[in-house]
């Protein structure tokens, strides 16, 4: 049974690129830059829930910051959860997370000897009833990807090995169940992962919302899954968006069976952090 959503809720999705400034600079104050960007998001969107991808935790490259906690505090979001998808640093040396459930870090966690990791996260002002995780697998082949050059001028190609893909899902007391994920950049693999996550969400209670960087352009997630996009907007690259990779989606059948459900896209903005822009939607029943 679908639980009716709250009267109003603002949901944001943002791929952080581990807080990297765009264009990159020779030096960066990671704490200040990420805090300023988070406060700008809070001021513009007034979010009740934010889903985050490409999040660093205690990484040398990003000044050992707990990025999820910093963003949650900057946005005055009381509850947060971070799920590492790998231990180590993507593109360098890393290992698989053995037990996803035990690896979740929240505002209640006692962090005495944190390991460097990288993953996905969420933060909200709504009480969380339960957190779920789902392994989605990965591609055994990598691909050349276009990234901003180190000089800050232009772009360059690098070969990137795919990483484990997972989903972090929060069942909220207000009736929403929101999933965030970052799917593979390898064509076909990301479609398989989307179907796997969609099938898993059917088993969970609540009004289901699927968010994240799906690495699928042209509104393909709507065409290839049981979900419909609530936002139609180019999100990548952030300095001149031409492609939509980031989505906020609701299950088609659920929307059709709830005539009082409405949604409104929130205007996006370039924040000088990340190669993706954040997207948002206001949900209302």
N, C-alpha and C positions, 0 to 999 in steps of 0.2 A: 504494500500500500504506500502511495506517495504522500508524504507529509506536506501540507500547504506551507509555502515559503513565508518568511516574515513580510511585513508590509513594505519595507524598503531596505535595500542593501546595495552598497557600492562595492564592486569587485574589480580588482586591477590585476593584470598579468604583466610581468617585466623580466626579460632576460638581461641580467646584469653585466655579462661579460666580465665577471669577477671585479666589477667596479672600475674598470679601465677607462681612463679619459679618452675622449675622441675629439680631435686627433690626439694621439699619444704625445706625451711630453717627456723630456729627458728626466725630469723628477716629478713626483706626484705626492701630494699629501693625502693619502688614502682615507684617513679618518675624516678629515675635513670635507674632502670632495664628495665622499659617499653620504655623509651626514647632510650636506647642503642639498644634494640631489634628492634624498629621501624627504627632507623638509619641503622641497619644491613640489614633490608628488603629493605629499599630505595636504599642502595648501591648495593645489589645483583640483585634486580629485576627492579629498576628504574620504578616504577609503575605509570601509568596514572590514575588508579582507584583501590581502595582497598575496599573489602567488609569484614565486621567484624561481628563476632558473640560472644556471651557471654561477652558483654561489660559492665563494671561498670560505673556508673555516680554518683559522690559525695557519694561514699560508705565508711563507716568507715573502713571496712576490707581492702580497697585498698587506704587508705590515702586521701580520699575525692577528688580524681583526676577526671577531665573530660577526660577520656581515649581517646575518639574520637578526641577531640581537640589536645591533646598531640601528638597522632600519626600523625594527619594531619599536624601539624606544623613541626614535626620531619622529615616528608617526603616531605615538601614543596608543599603540596596539598592544594590549596586555598579554595576549596569548600568542606564542610562536613555536614553531617546530622546524627543525632542520634535519634533512635526511642525506647523509653522504652516499653518493653513487660510486665513489672510489676513494681509497686511502692513498694519499700522495698527491701528485700534481699531474693533471691531464697534459698530454703532449710530452711528458717527461717520464719519471719513474712512478708507477702506481700499482696497486693491487686491488683485487676484488673485495667488496664488503661481504663477509661471510654470513652475518645475521643482521638483516635489515631492521627487524623490529627492535633488537637490542641496541642498534646504532643510532636510533632517533635521539636527538638532543632538543630539549625544550627549555622554557623559562624556569623549570623546576630542577633541571639537571645540575649535578655537582661536578664541575669541570676542574679536576685537579691536575691531570696530565693529558691535555688534549692532543690528539694526533692531527696532523695536517690532513685536510680532506677537501672534497669538492662535491657539490651536489645541488639539490633543489630544496625549497623551503616555502613556508607560508607564515603569515602573521595576521591576527584578527582581533577585533574587540568583542567578538562573540565567544561565549563559552564553548569549548570543544568537548563533545561527549566521548568521542573515540577517534583514534588515528589508525589508519590502515596503510599498508604498503603493498606494492605489487611489482614483481620483477617482470620486465618486458624484453629481456635479452639484448643482444647487440649484433652488429654486423662483424664478420670476421675479416672483412676487407675495409680499408680506409678509402679516402678520396682526397684529391687536391681541393683546398678551400681558399676562397678569396678573403684576405684579412687586411686591416689597415697597416700601412708600412710603419716601421719603427720611427722613421723621421717625421711622421705626421703628415707627409705629402703622398697622396696616391695610395695604391693598394699593392699587395703582393700575394702570390700563391704559395701555400705550404701543403705538404702531405700530412694528413691527420688520420691517426688510427682511431677507429670508433671505440667508444667507451660503453660500459654497461648502462642500460636505460631502465629507469624505475619510475614509479608513480607514488606520490605522497597524497593521501586522501584524508580530509577532515570531515567527520560527521558533526555538524553543529547543532546546538540545542534549539536554534531558531528554525530548524526544518530543512536547511540546505545541507547537501553533501558535496563538497568541492574537491576536485582532484587537480593536482598540478603535475606536469611532466615535461620532459625535454626529449623528444623522439630523435631517432637516428637521422643523420643527414644522408644516408644511403637510400636511394630510391627503391621502393618495394619493401624494404625492411621496415621503414617508418609506417607504411600502410598496415603491415602485419601487426606491428606494435599497437597502432590505433585500434584495430579490431579486438586485440587481446584486452586492452584496457576498457573498451566499451562493453565487452561481454562481462568483465569483472564488475563493473559499476552497476550492472543490472541486478546483481545479487545484494547490493547494499541498500539500506533504507534512506529515505530523504529525497528531496528534489535535487536531482543530479546536475551538477555543472562541471564541465571539463575545460581546463585552462592549460595554457603553456605554449612553448615554442615547439610546434609540431613539424617543422621543417618540410611543410607541404604547401606549395603556392597555389594560386588560382582558386581558392575556396574548395580545394580537393577534399578536405575533411568533411564538409557538408555533403559532397557528392558520394563519398565512399564510406560513410558511417551512418549510424542512427542518430547522429547529432546535427544540429544546425548552428551555424555561426551567428552570434548576436552582434558581431562587429565586422564591418567590411571596410578595411583600411590597410594600406601598405605600412609595414613596420620595419623594413630592412632595405638598405642600410640607413641608419638613423640620420645621417647628414643629408640624405636625399632619398627618402623612402620610395621604393618602386615595387617591392614584393611583400605580400603578406605571408609571414611565417608564424606569427603569433595569433592565438585564437582564444576567445571566450565563447563557450558553446553550451547549449542545453539540449536534452534529449527531445527529438521531434515529437514522439508520441506523448510525452509528458506535457509539452507546450500545447499540443493540440487538445489535450483533455483538460486543460486549465484555462478556461476563457477569460479569467480575471488576471492572468499573468501578463505583465507588460515589461518592456525593457527599453532603455534609452542609452545610446552610445555616448560616451563622454569624449570631448575633444582631447586629442593627444598633443604632446609637445616634445621637442628635442631638449635633452637635459645635459649634454656634453659628457655624459657617462654612458658607456656601452654602444655597440653597433646596432642595437635594437631600441625602438621607442616603446614606452609603456602604453598599454591600451586599457580602457576601462568601460564598464557598463553599470548602469543603475537598474537593479531588478526590483520589480514591484508587483504585488498581487492585489 
